[in-house]
Amino acid sequence: MAQPTLAVVGATGSVGSVMLELLSSRRNHWGEIRLVASARSVGKSLTCRGERLDVLPLTAEVFDGVDVAMFDVPDAVSEHWAPIAVSRGATVVDNSSAFRMRPEVPLVVPEVNKDAVKSRPIGIVASANCTTAAMIIAMAPLHDEYGLRELVLASYQSASGAGQLGVDTLHDQLAKVAGDRMLGSRTGNVRQAVGDDLGPFPAPLALNVVPWAGDPADLGWSSEELKLRNESRKILGLPALKVSATCVRVPVVTGHSIAVHAVFAAEVTADGARQALRNAPGVILVDDPESGEFPMPIDAVGTDPSWVGRIRRAMDDPRALSLFITGDNMRKGAALNTVQIAELLATEIAKRST
Amino acid sequence: MAQPTLAVVGATGSVGSVMLELLSSRRNHWGEIRLVASARSVGKSLTCRGERLDVLPLTAEVFDGVDVAMFDVPDAVSEHWAPIAVSRGATVVDNSSAFRMRPEVPLVVPEVNKDAVKSRPIGIVASANCTTAAMIIAMAPLHDEYGLRELVLASYQSASGAGQLGVDTLHDQLAKVAGDRMLGSRTGNVRQAVGDDLGPFPAPLALNVVPWAGDPADLGWSSEELKLRNESRKILGLPALKVSATCVRVPVVTGHSIAVHAVFAAEVTADGARQALRNAPGVILVDDPESGEFPMPIDAVGTDPSWVGRIRRAMDDPRALSLFITGDNMRKGAALNTVQIAELLATEIAKRST
């Protein structure tokens, strides 16, 4: 049989380029691959699976004959174009937040709920938010073991979560502040040194932490904070899960980290939690602080799994655990999760046609 | 009457230098001021209140005639020398952790429990840990209003919490990583760029977050994490307060931040919490995210108060609040709190002698 045809919509973006890298390095599931981007990228060509491919403009016709289309584009673009791709016969795997919370769209992290992909009444499958994805593949096995009731989360999110502009902005700011040893003390002014070029951030990121990510949502919460709540509930199938998150941007290029305090129905032990995580798909356990082993962005970058460590049972509650998680937000948090879902669909198509 | 005599022990350190600055800029409570440091600093002189003062060696005799001695030195030095200072007639205000948890030593944050200073059976008053101090002056008024039951904390601690070596190490590392735009991506290696010079940290701090501060304590917790628990309980007089903290070092020079999830006995409102904080001593409320107003290290550095914002009532618990706090760890977290306690003692001495 012919292998399925894949479209990559948003192929020239920073997540798109990680998608092409993954498609080139993972076991191949695909026949033709079409790279699609906005009109302004047409004329470019990119390498995928060792082949040079021209970038095609985003039109309805580009989806003719496409089996699976991965989208990494802004919400409004997904909202408009995903249904068009579906109408042309493609199944869409969308990494924007446009469809994630719609009841007729499955929200999938393959290590946790891969069967959800099977029911997709409007032909669209959503890939989870970057911070949620990294966190949830560590929480799912703990939920299986102990029954999750509540999450209190504080994030340490990297610049690349705000796209290539976020990365460029952080590097620009670092170049401006490096070498000035007064900065960050009472006599040095980081705002002045950085200047007006804040890129996608509401404040300077170099030598700072910014307790805000996303857009204003309800009652003082940010959209990123509510995504963590809503997506965790949906992926785990726990509509009453209590979630309070504070999302904070830190001067790290790639790699989102999360300090997690999780309350369970049953009593927990740190060793039991470690055991559950040691065998969990997509998780790497790094939990030996005395040897300097804990999850950190500089180690997680460029890797697929969620790094999990600092596992401690709460001193005041035998049903609560504290832990620390780091994942490459460009991979598990974006490109990898989307590619994994697309591969589930490719496998389904292959089975169906045999 | 003669004004009391003050000794500053550890005057040449980074916290010591902020102490001298504060003594020079605040209303004067002191007659003679003696600057004391280890033998290796003797021969140096420093400016305080516009006067040049010679640094004196740490001996028993240096405390003769001293009314109040502020100590900012390592735990072991405090442990040895504070009782000697007391035996020579001084009252000691100690900023190390050596005495903080001893039942016969009051642990004081003046905005919260200044009356505790009055009972000091062994002549020693302890100043709180940097992260605790910044956090507790915001939590105390909320406790008064709603009755605090539980704290879940995640910190964003700056390099200067690890002393001048921490600051120098971060600046050195920033100079090494700035300009290399591959760093923090899958093709750049921060560990390699930074090299072996990690200073006081267990891993590179530039372009990274390090989920570890302090020394290994019980059951996987770090000493910094347990300080937050134990000191919060003691300062607020709540021995059963539930506290789970995760302490994380971030690439910021000065300014510790804390994401707080607080559970109370009574139902809360965000507006009620803001009102309680607006009138609280030592607190500045910065809570207008849509205008880019939230607490951040680059703004808090060099200032006295705790900056508090991002106040939200939990969506799933009417008795819980999330908030974000930033304070200058060299001031409220160290030098300022110690100086404030010393000034309480100076006022007491002045009253006694009139």
Chai-1 contact restraints between the chains, C-beta under 6 A:
chainA,res_idxA,chainB,res_idxB,connection_type,confidence,min_distance_angstrom,max_distance_angstrom,comment,restraint_id
A,V152,B,V152,contact,1.0,0.0,6.0,A-B,restraint_1
A,V152,B,H261,contact,1.0,0.0,6.0,A-B,restraint_2
A,A154,B,A154,contact,1.0,0.0,6.0,A-B,restraint_3
A,A154,B,A259,contact,1.0,0.0,6.0,A-B,restraint_4
A,Y156,B,V209,contact,1.0,0.0,6.0,A-B,restraint_5
A,H171,B,R181,contact,1.0,0.0,6.0,A-B,restraint_6
A,L174,B,A178,contact,1.0,0.0,6.0,A-B,restraint_7
A,A175,B,A178,contact,1.0,0.0,6.0,A-B,restraint_8
A,A175,B,G179,contact,1.0,0.0,6.0,A-B,restraint_9
A,A178,B,L174,contact,1.0,0.0,6.0,A-B,restraint_10
A,A178,B,A175,contact,1.0,0.0,6.0,A-B,restraint_11
A,A178,B,A178,contact,1.0,0.0,6.0,A-B,restraint_12
A,G179,B,A175,contact,1.0,0.0,6.0,A-B,restraint_13
A,R181,B,H171,contact,1.0,0.0,6.0,A-B,restraint_14
A,G184,B,V253,contact,1.0,0.0,6.0,A-B,restraint_15
A,G184,B,T254,contact,1.0,0.0,6.0,A-B,restraint_16
A,S185,B,T254,contact,1.0,0.0,6.0,A-B,restraint_17
A,R186,B,V301,contact,1.0,0.0,6.0,A-B,restraint_18
A,R186,B,G302,contact,1.0,0.0,6.0,A-B,restraint_19
A,V190,B,I298,contact,1.0,0.0,6.0,A-B,restraint_20
A,R191,B,I298,contact,1.0,0.0,6.0,A-B,restraint_21
A,P202,B,G292,contact,1.0,0.0,6.0,A-B,restraint_22
A,A203,B,M296,contact,1.0,0.0,6.0,A-B,restraint_23
A,L207,B,V252,contact,1.0,0.0,6.0,A-B,restraint_24
A,L207,B,V253,contact,1.0,0.0,6.0,A-B,restraint_25
A,N208,B,M296,contact,1.0,0.0,6.0,A-B,restraint_26
A,N208,B,P297,contact,1.0,0.0,6.0,A-B,restraint_27
A,N208,B,I298,contact,1.0,0.0,6.0,A-B,restraint_28
A,V209,B,Y156,contact,1.0,0.0,6.0,A-B,restraint_29
A,V209,B,V250,contact,1.0,0.0,6.0,A-B,restraint_30
A,V209,B,S257,contact,1.0,0.0,6.0,A-B,restraint_31
A,P211,B,F294,contact,1.0,0.0,6.0,A-B,restraint_32
A,P211,B,R310,contact,1.0,0.0,6.0,A-B,restraint_33
A,P211,B,F324,contact,1.0,0.0,6.0,A-B,restraint_34
A,W212,B,P289,contact,1.0,0.0,6.0,A-B,restraint_35
A,W212,B,F294,contact,1.0,0.0,6.0,A-B,restraint_36
A,P216,B,E290,contact,1.0,0.0,6.0,A-B,restraint_37
A,G220,B,R312,contact,1.0,0.0,6.0,A-B,restraint_38
A,W221,B,R312,contact,1.0,0.0,6.0,A-B,restraint_39
A,K242,B,D316,contact,1.0,0.0,6.0,A-B,restraint_40
A,S244,B,H261,contact,1.0,0.0,6.0,A-B,restraint_41
A,S244,B,A314,contact,1.0,0.0,6.0,A-B,restraint_42
A,S244,B,S322,contact,1.0,0.0,6.0,A-B,restraint_43
A,T246,B,A259,contact,1.0,0.0,6.0,A-B,restraint_44
A,T246,B,S322,contact,1.0,0.0,6.0,A-B,restraint_45
A,V250,B,V209,contact,1.0,0.0,6.0,A-B,restraint_46
A,V250,B,V250,contact,1.0,0.0,6.0,A-B,restraint_47
A,P251,B,P251,contact,1.0,0.0,6.0,A-B,restraint_48
A,V252,B,L207,contact,1.0,0.0,6.0,A-B,restraint_49
A,V253,B,G184,contact,1.0,0.0,6.0,A-B,restraint_50
A,V253,B,L207,contact,1.0,0.0,6.0,A-B,restraint_51
A,T254,B,G184,contact,1.0,0.0,6.0,A-B,restraint_52
A,T254,B,S185,contact,1.0,0.0,6.0,A-B,restraint_53
A,S257,B,V209,contact,1.0,0.0,6.0,A-B,restraint_54
A,A259,B,A154,contact,1.0,0.0,6.0,A-B,restraint_55
A,A259,B,T246,contact,1.0,0.0,6.0,A-B,restraint_56
A,H261,B,V152,contact,1.0,0.0,6.0,A-B,restraint_57
A,H261,B,S244,contact,1.0,0.0,6.0,A-B,restraint_58
A,P289,B,W212,contact,1.0,0.0,6.0,A-B,restraint_59
A,E290,B,P216,contact,1.0,0.0,6.0,A-B,restraint_60
A,G292,B,P202,contact,1.0,0.0,6.0,A-B,restraint_61
A,F294,B,P211,contact,1.0,0.0,6.0,A-B,restraint_62
A,F294,B,W212,contact,1.0,0.0,6.0,A-B,restraint_63
A,M296,B,A203,contact,1.0,0.0,6.0,A-B,restraint_64
A,M296,B,N208,contact,1.0,0.0,6.0,A-B,restraint_65
A,P297,B,N208,contact,1.0,0.0,6.0,A-B,restraint_66
A,I298,B,V190,contact,1.0,0.0,6.0,A-B,restraint_67
A,I298,B,R191,contact,1.0,0.0,6.0,A-B,restraint_68
A,I298,B,N208,contact,1.0,0.0,6.0,A-B,restraint_69
A,V301,B,R186,contact,1.0,0.0,6.0,A-B,restraint_70
A,G302,B,R186,contact,1.0,0.0,6.0,A-B,restraint_71
A,R310,B,P211,contact,1.0,0.0,6.0,A-B,restraint_72
A,R312,B,G220,contact,1.0,0.0,6.0,A-B,restraint_73
A,R312,B,W221,contact,1.0,0.0,6.0,A-B,restraint_74
A,A314,B,S244,contact,1.0,0.0,6.0,A-B,restraint_75
A,D316,B,K242,contact,1.0,0.0,6.0,A-B,restraint_76
A,S322,B,S244,contact,1.0,0.0,6.0,A-B,restraint_77
A,S322,B,T246,contact,1.0,0.0,6.0,A-B,restraint_78
A,F324,B,P211,contact,1.0,0.0,6.0,A-B,restraint_79
